[in-house]
Structures are given as structure tokens and as C-alpha cells.
Amino acid sequence: MSSLSSENQLPQPLEQIAFLTCIKASDILLQGVTRLLKPSGLSISQYNLLRILRGALSDGPPCQQISERMISHNPDITRLIDRMDKAGWVQRSRDQHDRRKVMVRIKWKGLQLLSDLDEPVLALQKRQF
């Protein structure tokens, strides 16, 4: 990629070119995942959350810890979990020692959904790379 985007424009710093290239590559990769997840009714954020929960302890992590582990920042983790709870993929409960903490754990339906997606997601990633 040249440091000149066209003859009529000023040269761009290499860091800016690298940054924009990373953003474009990310968008292309995410488009593929979005298309793959759509028939399952999952968004990328929901898929990310389910994967976090699958790797967590059986009691599930608190909402704040989930938020910190998300790949993309989600300012309204509570609404995201609400939708997933309504779909039957996750379950919330209060921490026994600190009732202010809301713990989230994956339900069987969420585990099954992830299991069904594991192979297609891996196949997509292999094609993408």
C-alpha cells in the first residue's frame, strides 16, 4: 500500500495507514461472523458473552467481570443479558454474600447453541485466514 492515497492528496503517516488497514480487516472478518451467526439469532456481542460464560466457573461471573472481558465494549451489558435471559441462553442470580452482585451463568440451551456453532465458526476462521 502506498503512502499516497491519490495524486491530489497529501501523504498519510504510515501509522495512520496501518490503523485504517486494521480497522478495514476487522470489519471484513466481523461481517463473515455476523452472517454466520444471524440464522442462530445471535449477535457478535451475544456470542462473545456466551463464550465467556462457557469458560467461567459454574456459578458464573458477575456482570462487571463479563463487561471487562468483552472484546468490544458494550455500555449496556444489563440489556444484553436481559435479552439473552429471555431467550433462555443464560440465567442470572444474586451473589449469596453480596446481594448487589448479579452473577450470570450459561444455561444448557446456550451451551448447545455454542456447541452447534463451534465447528462452523472454526471453518469460517480457517477460510478467512
C-alpha positions as CSV (number, residue, x, y, z in Angstrom):
1,M,0.0,0.0,0.0
2,S,1.4,3.4,-1.0
3,S,1.7,6.2,1.4
4,L,-0.1,8.4,-1.2
5,S,-3.8,7.6,-1.4
6,S,-4.1,9.5,-4.6
7,E,-2.1,12.1,-6.6
8,N,-4.2,15.0,-5.2
9,Q,-3.8,14.2,-1.5
10,L,-1.0,14.6,1.0
11,P,1.0,11.6,2.1
12,Q,-0.5,9.8,5.1
13,P,1.6,8.7,8.0
14,L,2.4,5.0,8.0
15,E,0.8,4.6,11.4
16,Q,-2.5,6.0,10.0
17,I,-2.4,3.7,7.0
18,A,-1.7,0.7,9.4
19,F,-4.5,1.7,11.7
20,L,-7.0,2.1,8.9
21,T,-5.9,-1.2,7.4
22,C,-6.5,-3.0,10.7
23,I,-10.0,-1.4,11.0
24,K,-10.9,-2.5,7.5
25,A,-9.6,-6.0,8.1
26,S,-11.6,-6.2,11.3
27,D,-14.7,-5.1,9.6
28,I,-14.3,-7.7,6.9
29,L,-13.8,-10.5,9.4
30,L,-16.7,-9.4,11.5
31,Q,-19.0,-9.3,8.5
32,G,-18.4,-13.0,8.0
33,V,-19.1,-13.9,11.6
34,T,-22.2,-11.7,11.6
35,R,-23.6,-13.6,8.6
36,L,-22.7,-16.9,10.2
37,L,-24.4,-16.1,13.5
38,K,-27.5,-14.5,12.0
39,P,-29.6,-17.7,11.4
40,S,-29.0,-18.6,15.1
41,G,-30.4,-15.3,16.3
42,L,-27.1,-14.3,17.9
43,S,-25.2,-11.0,17.6
44,I,-21.5,-10.9,17.9
45,S,-21.8,-9.5,21.4
46,Q,-24.1,-12.2,22.5
47,Y,-21.8,-14.9,21.0
48,N,-18.8,-13.3,22.9
49,L,-20.8,-13.3,26.1
50,L,-21.8,-17.0,25.7
51,R,-18.2,-17.9,25.1
52,I,-17.1,-16.0,28.2
53,L,-19.7,-17.8,30.3
54,R,-18.8,-21.2,28.9
55,G,-15.3,-20.7,30.1
56,A,-16.3,-19.4,33.5
57,L,-16.9,-21.3,36.8
58,S,-20.3,-23.0,37.2
59,D,-21.6,-20.2,39.5
60,G,-20.9,-17.7,36.7
61,P,-19.0,-14.4,36.8
62,P,-20.6,-11.1,38.0
63,C,-21.8,-8.7,35.3
64,Q,-18.8,-6.3,35.8
65,Q,-16.3,-9.1,35.1
66,I,-18.2,-10.1,32.0
67,S,-18.1,-6.5,30.8
68,E,-14.4,-6.3,31.4
69,R,-13.8,-9.5,29.3
70,M,-15.9,-8.5,26.3
71,I,-14.0,-8.0,23.1
72,S,-16.0,-5.0,22.1
73,H,-17.1,-2.5,24.8
74,N,-20.8,-2.8,25.5
75,P,-22.2,0.1,27.5
76,D,-25.4,-1.7,28.4
77,I,-24.4,-5.2,29.5
78,T,-27.6,-5.4,31.6
79,R,-29.9,-5.1,28.5
80,L,-27.7,-7.6,26.6
81,I,-28.1,-10.1,29.4
82,D,-31.8,-9.4,29.6
83,R,-32.3,-10.4,26.0
84,M,-30.2,-13.5,26.5
85,D,-32.1,-14.5,29.6
86,K,-35.4,-14.0,27.8
87,A,-34.0,-16.3,25.0
88,G,-33.2,-19.0,27.6
89,W,-29.4,-18.9,27.0
90,V,-28.3,-17.5,30.4
91,Q,-29.6,-17.3,33.9
92,R,-29.0,-14.6,36.5
93,S,-28.7,-14.9,40.3
94,R,-27.7,-12.8,43.2
95,D,-24.4,-13.5,44.9
96,Q,-25.1,-15.1,48.3
97,H,-22.5,-13.0,50.1
98,D,-23.1,-9.7,48.4
99,R,-26.7,-9.2,47.1
100,R,-25.6,-6.3,45.0
101,K,-23.6,-8.6,42.7
102,V,-25.5,-10.2,39.9
103,M,-24.0,-13.5,38.7
104,V,-24.6,-14.8,35.2
105,R,-24.3,-18.4,34.1
106,I,-24.8,-20.1,30.8
107,K,-27.8,-22.5,30.6
108,W,-28.0,-25.8,28.7
109,K,-29.7,-24.1,25.7
110,G,-26.8,-21.6,25.5
111,L,-24.2,-24.4,25.7
112,Q,-25.9,-26.3,23.0
113,L,-26.1,-23.3,20.8
114,L,-22.4,-22.7,21.2
115,S,-21.6,-26.3,20.6
116,D,-23.6,-26.2,17.3
117,L,-21.6,-23.1,16.2
118,D,-18.1,-24.3,17.2
119,E,-17.4,-26.2,14.0
120,P,-18.9,-23.6,11.6
121,V,-17.1,-20.7,13.3
122,L,-13.8,-22.6,13.2
123,A,-14.3,-23.4,9.5
124,L,-15.1,-19.8,8.8
125,Q,-11.9,-18.7,10.6
126,K,-9.8,-21.2,8.6
127,R,-11.3,-19.8,5.3
128,Q,-10.7,-16.2,6.5
129,F,-7.1,-16.8,7.3
